[in-house]
Amino acid sequence: MFLDHAITLAGRTITITAHDLLMTGISIVAGLVFWTALYFSRKWIVVVKRSSAVDQLTYELSRIADALERVAKRPADRASPAPTRQQQLQPPAERESNGVAFSMFGR
């Protein structure tokens, strides 16, 4: 095609087509638009200062994380015991419900 450009570097010929030029131009324009949008946008900075509420939230989240780590480290056979022969024979509707497993509110 007459829009193709050939560039020779180190004994190799590189052909740049019109599609390559179009895609490069679109990429540069999109990058400039994105950069200007970030550069001229308002900067919102949120600073969370220490308070008793933040300290309490940190404490509670660390307790939850520790409990989840303990549950994850337990062997699988201790975490959920295998059903007995009698429980396997019962239909699911007749089984007893012991509440939600690992529930914080079911203590």
C-alpha positions as a Markdown table, in Angstrom:
| # | Residue | x | y | z |
|---|---|---|---|---|
| 1 | Met | 0.0 | 0.0 | 0.0 |
| 2 | Phe | 1.1 | 3.6 | -0.5 |
| 3 | Leu | 0.5 | 4.4 | 3.2 |
| 4 | Asp | 3.0 | 1.8 | 4.5 |
| 5 | His | 6.4 | 3.2 | 5.6 |
| 6 | Ala | 9.5 | 1.1 | 5.7 |
| 7 | Ile | 12.2 | 1.8 | 8.3 |
| 8 | Thr | 15.6 | 0.1 | 8.2 |
| 9 | Leu | 17.4 | -0.4 | 11.5 |
| 10 | Ala | 20.5 | -2.5 | 11.9 |
| 11 | Gly | 20.0 | -4.3 | 8.6 |
| 12 | Arg | 16.4 | -5.2 | 9.3 |
| 13 | Thr | 13.3 | -3.6 | 7.7 |
| 14 | Ile | 10.3 | -2.7 | 9.8 |
| 15 | Thr | 7.1 | -1.9 | 8.0 |
| 16 | Ile | 4.7 | 0.5 | 9.7 |
| 17 | Thr | 1.2 | 0.3 | 8.3 |
| 18 | Ala | -1.6 | 2.9 | 8.4 |
| 19 | His | -3.3 | 0.8 | 11.1 |
| 20 | Asp | -0.2 | 0.9 | 13.2 |
| 21 | Leu | 0.0 | 4.7 | 13.0 |
| 22 | Leu | -3.7 | 5.0 | 13.7 |
| 23 | Met | -3.5 | 2.8 | 16.8 |
| 24 | Thr | -0.4 | 4.6 | 18.1 |
| 25 | Gly | -2.1 | 8.0 | 17.6 |
| 26 | Ile | -5.2 | 6.8 | 19.5 |
| 27 | Ser | -3.1 | 5.4 | 22.3 |
| 28 | Ile | -1.2 | 8.7 | 22.7 |
| 29 | Val | -4.4 | 10.8 | 22.7 |
| 30 | Ala | -6.1 | 8.5 | 25.2 |
| 31 | Gly | -3.0 | 8.7 | 27.4 |
| 32 | Leu | -2.9 | 12.5 | 27.3 |
| 33 | Val | -6.6 | 12.7 | 28.1 |
| 34 | Phe | -6.2 | 10.3 | 31.0 |
| 35 | Trp | -3.2 | 12.2 | 32.3 |
| 36 | Thr | -4.9 | 15.6 | 32.0 |
| 37 | Ala | -8.0 | 14.3 | 33.8 |
| 38 | Leu | -5.8 | 13.0 | 36.7 |
| 39 | Tyr | -3.7 | 16.2 | 36.8 |
| 40 | Phe | -6.5 | 18.7 | 36.9 |
| 41 | Ser | -8.9 | 16.7 | 39.0 |
| 42 | Arg | -9.5 | 17.7 | 42.6 |
| 43 | Lys | -7.5 | 15.7 | 45.1 |
| 44 | Trp | -9.5 | 14.2 | 47.9 |
| 45 | Ile | -7.4 | 13.1 | 50.9 |
| 46 | Val | -9.1 | 11.3 | 53.8 |
| 47 | Val | -7.2 | 11.2 | 57.0 |
| 48 | Val | -8.5 | 8.9 | 59.8 |
| 49 | Lys | -7.3 | 10.2 | 63.1 |
| 50 | Arg | -6.9 | 7.9 | 66.1 |
| 51 | Ser | -10.0 | 7.8 | 68.3 |
| 52 | Ser | -11.5 | 5.3 | 70.7 |
| 53 | Ala | -13.9 | 4.1 | 67.9 |
| 54 | Val | -11.0 | 3.4 | 65.5 |
| 55 | Asp | -9.1 | 1.6 | 68.3 |
| 56 | Gln | -12.2 | -0.5 | 69.2 |
| 57 | Leu | -12.7 | -1.4 | 65.5 |
| 58 | Thr | -9.1 | -2.4 | 65.2 |
| 59 | Tyr | -9.3 | -4.6 | 68.3 |
| 60 | Glu | -12.5 | -6.3 | 67.1 |
| 61 | Leu | -11.1 | -6.9 | 63.6 |
| 62 | Ser | -7.9 | -8.4 | 65.1 |
| 63 | Arg | -10.0 | -10.7 | 67.3 |
| 64 | Ile | -12.0 | -11.9 | 64.2 |
| 65 | Ala | -8.8 | -12.4 | 62.2 |
| 66 | Asp | -7.3 | -14.5 | 65.1 |
| 67 | Ala | -10.4 | -16.6 | 65.4 |
| 68 | Leu | -10.4 | -17.3 | 61.6 |
| 69 | Glu | -6.8 | -18.3 | 61.7 |
| 70 | Arg | -7.4 | -20.7 | 64.5 |
| 71 | Val | -10.3 | -22.3 | 62.6 |
| 72 | Ala | -8.2 | -22.5 | 59.4 |
| 73 | Lys | -5.4 | -24.2 | 61.2 |
| 74 | Arg | -7.6 | -26.9 | 62.8 |
| 75 | Pro | -7.5 | -30.3 | 61.1 |
| 76 | Ala | -10.5 | -31.0 | 58.9 |
| 77 | Asp | -11.7 | -34.0 | 61.0 |
| 78 | Arg | -11.9 | -31.9 | 64.1 |
| 79 | Ala | -13.6 | -29.0 | 62.4 |
| 80 | Ser | -16.6 | -30.9 | 61.1 |
| 81 | Pro | -17.1 | -34.4 | 62.6 |
| 82 | Ala | -18.3 | -37.2 | 60.3 |
| 83 | Pro | -22.0 | -38.0 | 60.7 |
| 84 | Thr | -22.9 | -41.2 | 62.5 |
| 85 | Arg | -24.6 | -44.1 | 60.9 |
| 86 | Gln | -27.9 | -43.1 | 62.4 |
| 87 | Gln | -27.6 | -39.5 | 61.2 |
| 88 | Gln | -26.9 | -40.7 | 57.7 |
| 89 | Leu | -30.1 | -42.8 | 57.6 |
| 90 | Gln | -32.3 | -39.9 | 58.7 |
| 91 | Pro | -33.9 | -37.7 | 56.0 |
| 92 | Pro | -32.5 | -34.1 | 56.0 |
| 93 | Ala | -35.7 | -32.6 | 57.4 |
| 94 | Glu | -35.6 | -34.7 | 60.6 |
| 95 | Arg | -32.0 | -33.8 | 61.6 |
| 96 | Glu | -31.6 | -31.6 | 64.6 |
| 97 | Ser | -30.3 | -28.1 | 64.0 |
| 98 | Asn | -27.6 | -26.9 | 66.4 |
| 99 | Gly | -27.6 | -23.3 | 65.1 |
| 100 | Val | -25.1 | -21.7 | 62.8 |
| 101 | Ala | -21.6 | -23.1 | 63.0 |
| 102 | Phe | -18.9 | -20.6 | 63.9 |
| 103 | Ser | -21.5 | -17.9 | 64.5 |
| 104 | Met | -20.5 | -15.0 | 66.7 |
| 105 | Phe | -24.1 | -14.5 | 67.7 |
| 106 | Gly | -24.9 | -18.2 | 68.5 |
| 107 | Arg | -22.7 | -18.4 | 71.6 |
